């Protein structure tokens, strides 16, 4: 397994989600309705907490229309992760 080089304030390269990355994504997206976002890769930034950028495949069931998006999530050290922004790419 490749180790991620951590630079405080710097973003890691996009990489496969760890179980912890998936947990943060699931918690932040809980209750989100309409568009379905499926994370493919993630990049993280250590700040006072952690910023996440999830590259996702987005779709709006039952439509077959699919696009890519970046879902940005902030996970504070103490507290619940939440969506900061969603950008279509």
C-alpha atoms as an extended CHARMM CRD file, in Angstrom:
* protein
*
        89  EXT
         1         1  UNK       CA              0.0000000000        0.0000000000        0.0000000000  PROA      1               0.0000000000
         2         2  UNK       CA              1.2190000000        3.4360000000       -0.9460000000  PROA      2               0.0000000000
         3         3  UNK       CA              1.5460000000        5.8770000000        1.9470000000  PROA      3               0.0000000000
         4         4  UNK       CA              0.2120000000        9.3920000000        1.5740000000  PROA      4               0.0000000000
         5         5  UNK       CA              2.6860000000       12.1600000000        2.2390000000  PROA      5               0.0000000000
         6         6  UNK       CA              1.0460000000       14.5740000000        4.6530000000  PROA      6               0.0000000000
         7         7  UNK       CA              1.8200000000       18.2350000000        4.2980000000  PROA      7               0.0000000000
         8         8  UNK       CA             -0.1130000000       20.4110000000        6.7390000000  PROA      8               0.0000000000
         9         9  UNK       CA             -2.2720000000       22.7250000000        4.6540000000  PROA      9               0.0000000000
        10        10  UNK       CA             -1.4430000000       20.8160000000        1.4520000000  PROA      10              0.0000000000
        11        11  UNK       CA             -3.7550000000       18.4550000000       -0.4450000000  PROA      11              0.0000000000
        12        12  UNK       CA             -2.8740000000       14.7970000000       -0.9730000000  PROA      12              0.0000000000
        13        13  UNK       CA             -3.0820000000       13.2990000000       -4.4530000000  PROA      13              0.0000000000
        14        14  UNK       CA             -6.4410000000       11.7270000000       -5.2860000000  PROA      14              0.0000000000
        15        15  UNK       CA             -6.5100000000        8.1240000000       -4.0870000000  PROA      15              0.0000000000
        16        16  UNK       CA             -8.9080000000        5.2550000000       -3.4010000000  PROA      16              0.0000000000
        17        17  UNK       CA            -11.2070000000        5.7540000000       -0.4180000000  PROA      17              0.0000000000
        18        18  UNK       CA            -10.2880000000        4.1700000000        2.8930000000  PROA      18              0.0000000000
        19        19  UNK       CA            -13.0990000000        2.8790000000        5.1400000000  PROA      19              0.0000000000
        20        20  UNK       CA            -12.7050000000        6.1040000000        7.1940000000  PROA      20              0.0000000000
        21        21  UNK       CA            -13.0290000000        8.2890000000        4.0520000000  PROA      21              0.0000000000
        22        22  UNK       CA            -16.2280000000        6.3980000000        3.1270000000  PROA      22              0.0000000000
        23        23  UNK       CA            -17.5970000000        6.8340000000        6.6710000000  PROA      23              0.0000000000
        24        24  UNK       CA            -17.0220000000       10.6260000000        6.5450000000  PROA      24              0.0000000000
        25        25  UNK       CA            -18.7160000000       10.8110000000        3.1180000000  PROA      25              0.0000000000
        26        26  UNK       CA            -21.7150000000        8.7520000000        4.2820000000  PROA      26              0.0000000000
        27        27  UNK       CA            -22.1550000000       10.8450000000        7.4530000000  PROA      27              0.0000000000
        28        28  UNK       CA            -21.9840000000       14.1750000000        5.6110000000  PROA      28              0.0000000000
        29        29  UNK       CA            -24.3690000000       13.0370000000        2.8530000000  PROA      29              0.0000000000
        30        30  UNK       CA            -26.9220000000       11.4910000000        5.2250000000  PROA      30              0.0000000000
        31        31  UNK       CA            -30.3720000000       12.7860000000        4.3370000000  PROA      31              0.0000000000
        32        32  UNK       CA            -29.1820000000       14.3150000000        1.0410000000  PROA      32              0.0000000000
        33        33  UNK       CA            -31.8730000000       13.7340000000       -1.5810000000  PROA      33              0.0000000000
        34        34  UNK       CA            -32.2040000000       14.2570000000       -5.3280000000  PROA      34              0.0000000000
        35        35  UNK       CA            -28.8450000000       13.5900000000       -6.9130000000  PROA      35              0.0000000000
        36        36  UNK       CA            -27.0050000000       10.3500000000       -6.0880000000  PROA      36              0.0000000000
        37        37  UNK       CA            -23.2490000000       10.8480000000       -5.5700000000  PROA      37              0.0000000000
        38        38  UNK       CA            -20.9390000000        7.8330000000       -5.7130000000  PROA      38              0.0000000000
        39        39  UNK       CA            -17.3760000000        8.6480000000       -4.6020000000  PROA      39              0.0000000000
        40        40  UNK       CA            -14.5830000000        7.2620000000       -6.7850000000  PROA      40              0.0000000000
        41        41  UNK       CA            -11.4820000000        8.9430000000       -5.3030000000  PROA      41              0.0000000000
        42        42  UNK       CA            -10.6320000000       11.3620000000       -2.5150000000  PROA      42              0.0000000000
        43        43  UNK       CA             -8.0410000000       14.0330000000       -1.7550000000  PROA      43              0.0000000000
        44        44  UNK       CA             -7.5690000000       15.3010000000        1.8040000000  PROA      44              0.0000000000
        45        45  UNK       CA             -6.1430000000       18.3900000000        3.4720000000  PROA      45              0.0000000000
        46        46  UNK       CA             -5.2560000000       18.4990000000        7.1600000000  PROA      46              0.0000000000
        47        47  UNK       CA             -6.2970000000       21.7920000000        8.7430000000  PROA      47              0.0000000000
        48        48  UNK       CA             -8.0900000000       22.3190000000       12.0710000000  PROA      48              0.0000000000
        49        49  UNK       CA             -9.9400000000       19.1140000000       11.2120000000  PROA      49              0.0000000000
        50        50  UNK       CA             -9.8160000000       17.6440000000        7.7040000000  PROA      50              0.0000000000
        51        51  UNK       CA            -11.0600000000       18.8690000000        4.3320000000  PROA      51              0.0000000000
        52        52  UNK       CA            -12.0870000000       16.2210000000        1.8160000000  PROA      52              0.0000000000
        53        53  UNK       CA            -12.5660000000       16.4990000000       -1.9470000000  PROA      53              0.0000000000
        54        54  UNK       CA            -14.4520000000       13.4830000000       -3.2610000000  PROA      54              0.0000000000
        55        55  UNK       CA            -14.4550000000       12.9250000000       -7.0340000000  PROA      55              0.0000000000
        56        56  UNK       CA            -17.8750000000       11.4210000000       -7.6470000000  PROA      56              0.0000000000
        57        57  UNK       CA            -20.0720000000       10.0080000000      -10.3540000000  PROA      57              0.0000000000
        58        58  UNK       CA            -23.3850000000       11.8400000000      -10.0440000000  PROA      58              0.0000000000
        59        59  UNK       CA            -26.7370000000       10.6760000000      -11.3480000000  PROA      59              0.0000000000
        60        60  UNK       CA            -30.3670000000       11.5520000000      -10.9210000000  PROA      60              0.0000000000
        61        61  UNK       CA            -32.4020000000        8.3120000000      -10.8730000000  PROA      61              0.0000000000
        62        62  UNK       CA            -34.4130000000        7.1650000000      -12.7680000000  PROA      62              0.0000000000
        63        63  UNK       CA            -32.7310000000        9.2440000000      -15.5160000000  PROA      63              0.0000000000
        64        64  UNK       CA            -29.7040000000        7.7660000000      -17.2760000000  PROA      64              0.0000000000
        65        65  UNK       CA            -27.9210000000       11.1480000000      -17.2320000000  PROA      65              0.0000000000
        66        66  UNK       CA            -24.5710000000       10.8550000000      -15.4620000000  PROA      66              0.0000000000
        67        67  UNK       CA            -21.8840000000       13.4670000000      -14.8010000000  PROA      67              0.0000000000
        68        68  UNK       CA            -18.8080000000       13.9780000000      -12.6340000000  PROA      68              0.0000000000
        69        69  UNK       CA            -18.7470000000       16.2040000000       -9.5910000000  PROA      69              0.0000000000
        70        70  UNK       CA            -16.4640000000       17.1110000000       -6.7050000000  PROA      70              0.0000000000
        71        71  UNK       CA            -18.1230000000       17.0230000000       -3.2900000000  PROA      71              0.0000000000
        72        72  UNK       CA            -16.1800000000       19.0500000000       -0.7100000000  PROA      72              0.0000000000
        73        73  UNK       CA            -16.7100000000       18.0190000000        2.9060000000  PROA      73              0.0000000000
        74        74  UNK       CA            -15.2460000000       19.4320000000        6.1130000000  PROA      74              0.0000000000
        75        75  UNK       CA            -14.8100000000       17.1370000000        9.1180000000  PROA      75              0.0000000000
        76        76  UNK       CA            -14.0320000000       19.0990000000       12.2930000000  PROA      76              0.0000000000
        77        77  UNK       CA            -11.8770000000       17.4980000000       14.9850000000  PROA      77              0.0000000000
        78        78  UNK       CA            -14.9210000000       17.3700000000       17.2730000000  PROA      78              0.0000000000
        79        79  UNK       CA            -18.2350000000       17.3320000000       15.4800000000  PROA      79              0.0000000000
        80        80  UNK       CA            -20.1140000000       16.0240000000       12.5130000000  PROA      80              0.0000000000
        81        81  UNK       CA            -18.7190000000       16.2390000000        8.9520000000  PROA      81              0.0000000000
        82        82  UNK       CA            -20.7580000000       18.4290000000        6.5930000000  PROA      82              0.0000000000
        83        83  UNK       CA            -20.9010000000       19.2990000000        2.8930000000  PROA      83              0.0000000000
        84        84  UNK       CA            -19.2050000000       22.5920000000        2.0810000000  PROA      84              0.0000000000
        85        85  UNK       CA            -19.8340000000       22.6330000000       -1.6720000000  PROA      85              0.0000000000
        86        86  UNK       CA            -20.5960000000       20.5010000000       -4.7150000000  PROA      86              0.0000000000
        87        87  UNK       CA            -19.0880000000       21.3640000000       -8.1100000000  PROA      87              0.0000000000
        88        88  UNK       CA            -19.9750000000       19.7550000000      -11.4230000000  PROA      88              0.0000000000
        89        89  UNK       CA            -16.8040000000       19.0150000000      -13.4240000000  PROA      89              0.0000000000
